[in-house]
Every structure is written in C-alpha cells, then in structure tokens.
Amino acid sequence: MAHPDPSGARPVRAPRRLRDLPEFRALIGARSTNALAVSALATVVAFQTYEITRDPLALGWLGLVEAIPALSLVLFGGHLADRRDRRTIVVATSAIVTLTALVLAALSAAGVLSLLGILAVIFATGVASGFERPALTALEAQVVPREEAARGVSTLSSVSQGGAILGPAMGGIAIAVVGIPTTYAGIAILLAISTGCLATISRKPIPAPIEGEPILQALLGGVRYVARTPALVGSMALDLFAVFFGGAIALLPIFATDILHVGAIGLGVLRTAPSVGALLVMLVATRRPPSRHAGRTLLLCVAGFGLSMIVFGASTIFAVSLAALFFAGVTDGVSMIIRNTILRVLSPERIRGRVASVNWVFIGASNELGAFESGVAARLFGTVPSVIGGGILTLAVVGITAWLVPSLRSLDIDRSTPDEGHRATRDRVALASVADEQR
C-alpha cells in the first residue's frame, strides 16, 4: 500500500521495517556518533576548564555561553530550515562542530588554550546548535514515514540516550589514557563520521513560502501555529514546567553528600539512574511505540515523574532514592517519545522547522532555567522541601493541563488508524488563519 511522502513530493511504498530505509540507517549512524562525541566533548571541556581555572564559576559560564546563542538564534534557525535545504544546513553545522573539536585539539596540543579560548569555541558550537536543531528535526520528519513516526522517534532517541550515557565515561577514560589533545582529536573523528552519515541523505524538497511574507511574520509563523494548536502547546508546556519545577539533577551533589551520605561514587550512580531508565524504555518503545492514547499516556507519565520526585525528595535511603530516579527516567523517556511524536505528526511540512524551533526554545528554557530554579528554591526553602514542592507543583501542572487542553487528553496518534483527514483539515485551517494574519 502506498503512503504519502512526508515532504508531499510523491507517494512512496512503506518498507517492511523502518530500518530497511538506508537514509534512516544514516540517521541512526549520525545520531549515535554525534551523541557519543558531544557528551564526551562536554566532559572533556568541563574537565579542562576546571583544570585551567580551578574556579567552579567557570563551569557555569560554559553552559551560559553555549545557551545564549543557541536560544537566541533558534527561531531564525527554524525560519531558515523552512526556506533552505535542510540537509545542507545540518551537514554544514555538523562540520562546524567538528572543526571546533579540531581547534580545541590543536590549541591544547600547543599549550596555548585559555578560558577565553574555550568560551569562544563553545560560543561557536552554540551558534551552530541554533541552526542545526530545528533543521535536523524537520529533516528527520522528511526521512521517517509519517506512519512510523513513533517508532522512528523511539529508535533515534534510544541511540542518542545510549551515546549520552557512554560518552562521558569514554571521555574521562580517554583523558587518563591518551591525554586531552588526542581525546579532542578522537571526538573530531566521531563528529566527522556523523557529518558523513548526514551527507549520504538525499536533498529533500524545500517547502514553498508564502509570497510577499514579511521576514518578521515568517519568523513568528511557528509561534502562531503552536499557539493555535492546543495539543502542541499542552505537550510543550508539560515538558517546560515538569523540568522547571520537578527537576532535581542540579541538586544531586547535595543529596549524595549531605542526605544519603554516599559520596562521589554514589553521586555518579544517582546521575546515571535516570538515563538508564530512559534508555530501557526507549528500547522497548522501538518495538511497542506508545502511540495509542498518546495524550493520556503523556499526562500520566508526567504525573509519574512528579511523584518520583516527591519520593526522591523525601527519601533518606539510597536504594529508594535510586529507584525513584530510575522511575523518573522511565516516565521521562516515555513522555519524551510522545512529545517528539506529537511534534512530528501535528507540524505541517511548510512550517515544521519553525515549529521545531519553538519546541527547542521550550526545551532550552526548561533545562537552563530549571537548574537555576532548583538552586534558588533550595537556598530559600531548603533542599528537601524544594524537591518535594517541585514534585507537587508538577502534579498541579498536569491537572491544570488536562483540564485546559481536552484535545491533549483524547489525542491518539496510533499509526494503524490515523485520522489523516481530520488532521489535514485542522492543519489547513490553522495555516490559513496564520497566513491571513500575516497578509
């Protein structure tokens, strides 16, 4: 049976298995090597920064210097992803990040790398991320058939999660065995492999723009579409507020040292538990994607995340705390798959890059501001009350979202019974209203 190509160019025949698609295998190769390299790069850069400065504040500057250009440019990056060839954008930005690793290797080998030099290189990676993230999200949607969206998201997320778990360990071991310059060079090789995998993907059709559309209106097209699609707003808001209020990762050193008394080794185990839980559930989801009753499942998972944070905050037993963080990873892994699938399915091809850029603003804001909120709340109310209170607020957000967004509660994206007619009609109506305002 023929299915429509996600780009709208021509009908294609769905393969027996998603991994039968050569371009999907290329995405898997790109995602896995990139996740290994980027997570290892973050580890090595942080280690070298502290080695140079011996100042904990310098570590905070790393995240800020990368986040500012990435979040500032991501809306324009989404606009560009809807106006230019997406494959070219992701290959170019991946090549830039590869070059930054080579620069770090060369400067480290020469012994002239300073904190200012590290920050300048990290700023460049942030600029590249602002353009790469929305373009890659939109490109993946053009590669993965729409009816396989949930399975594709699960597979790609699982390889990324696996890379994120292994990368820091590989980076740390490599520092000890071969030294920092050679480690940077090895990371550059992984990034070059990722770039090569992306380059094997064929060029995709570029969505036709609205004639005479002003640049400002085009930039805001994704924002307006998201605002007019309650299921998208609801899913993004759940992620934003769950991470903002419910996240406790930034406070784990306090729990490991002062509450659970497990030291540095225990801290490493605690930090790994959510990632392991997320990876396991993503692997399961590659076989059984959570597409039926997706909206209801999303709400339940975010509620489960909030409950796990309450248990973690109240626990003084290491095994209980570890189990709570593992369950938090499981629920967050399922919700991540569902949110990304909703993003793929409900985003029209013409503005998919801009819609993805809005999602990345939510993700970036929740990650960066969430860590800041955790620190402020812990200072004002105490570590344990802040974590328990964050879990309670997460439950409240779930209840409010379920009440205000009934379309999210009833959302079903089961690929075997897609309501394409209703979805296409809704998308056309929302797009038409946006276009009317822009004119």
Stockholm file with secondary structure:
# STOCKHOLM 1.0

chainA/1-439         MAHPDPSGARPVRAPRRLRDLPEFRALIGARSTNALAVSALATVVAFQTYEITRDPLALGWLGLVEAIPALSLVLFGGHLADRRDRRTIVVATSAIVTLTALVLAALSAAGVLSLLGILAVIFATGVASGFERPALTALEAQVVPREEAARGVSTLSSVSQGGAILGPAMGGIAIAVVGIPTTYAGIAILLAISTGCLATISRKPIPAPIEGEPILQALLGGVRYVARTPALVGSMALDLFAVFFGGAIALLPIFATDILHVGAIGLGVLRTAPSVGALLVMLVATRRPPSRHAGRTLLLCVAGFGLSMIVFGASTIFAVSLAALFFAGVTDGVSMIIRNTILRVLSPERIRGRVASVNWVFIGASNELGAFESGVAARLFGTVPSVIGGGILTLAVVGITAWLVPSLRSLDIDRSTPDEGHRATRDRVALASVADEQR
#=GR chainA/1-439 SS CEEECTTSSCEEECCSSGGGCHHHHHHHHHHHHHHHHHHHHHHHHHHHHHHHHCCHHHHHHHHHHHHHHHHHHHHHHHHHHTTSCHHHHHHHHHHHHHHHHHHHHHHHHHTCCCHHHHHHHHHHHHHHHHHHHHHHHHHHHHHSCGGGHHHHHHHHHHHHHHHHHHHHHHHHHHHHHHCHHHHHHHHHHHHHHHHHHHHTSCCCCCCCCCTTCCHHHHHTHHHHHHHTCHHHHHHHHHHHHHHHHHCCGGGHHHIIIIISCCHHHHHHHHHHHHHHHHHHHHHHHTTSCCCTTHHHHHHHHHHHHHHHHHHHHHCCSHHHHHHHHHHHHHHHHHHHHHHHHHHHHHSCGGGHHHHHHHHHHHHHHHHHHHHHHHHHHHHHHCHHHHHHHHHHHHHHHHHHHHHHCHHHHTCCCCTTSCCHHHHHHHHHHHHHHHHHHHC
#=GC SS_cons         CEEECTTSSCEEECCSSGGGCHHHHHHHHHHHHHHHHHHHHHHHHHHHHHHHHCCHHHHHHHHHHHHHHHHHHHHHHHHHHTTSCHHHHHHHHHHHHHHHHHHHHHHHHHTCCCHHHHHHHHHHHHHHHHHHHHHHHHHHHHHSCGGGHHHHHHHHHHHHHHHHHHHHHHHHHHHHHHCHHHHHHHHHHHHHHHHHHHHTSCCCCCCCCCTTCCHHHHHTHHHHHHHTCHHHHHHHHHHHHHHHHHCCGGGHHHIIIIISCCHHHHHHHHHHHHHHHHHHHHHHHTTSCCCTTHHHHHHHHHHHHHHHHHHHHHCCSHHHHHHHHHHHHHHHHHHHHHHHHHHHHHSCGGGHHHHHHHHHHHHHHHHHHHHHHHHHHHHHHCHHHHHHHHHHHHHHHHHHHHHHCHHHHTCCCCTTSCCHHHHHHHHHHHHHHHHHHHC
//
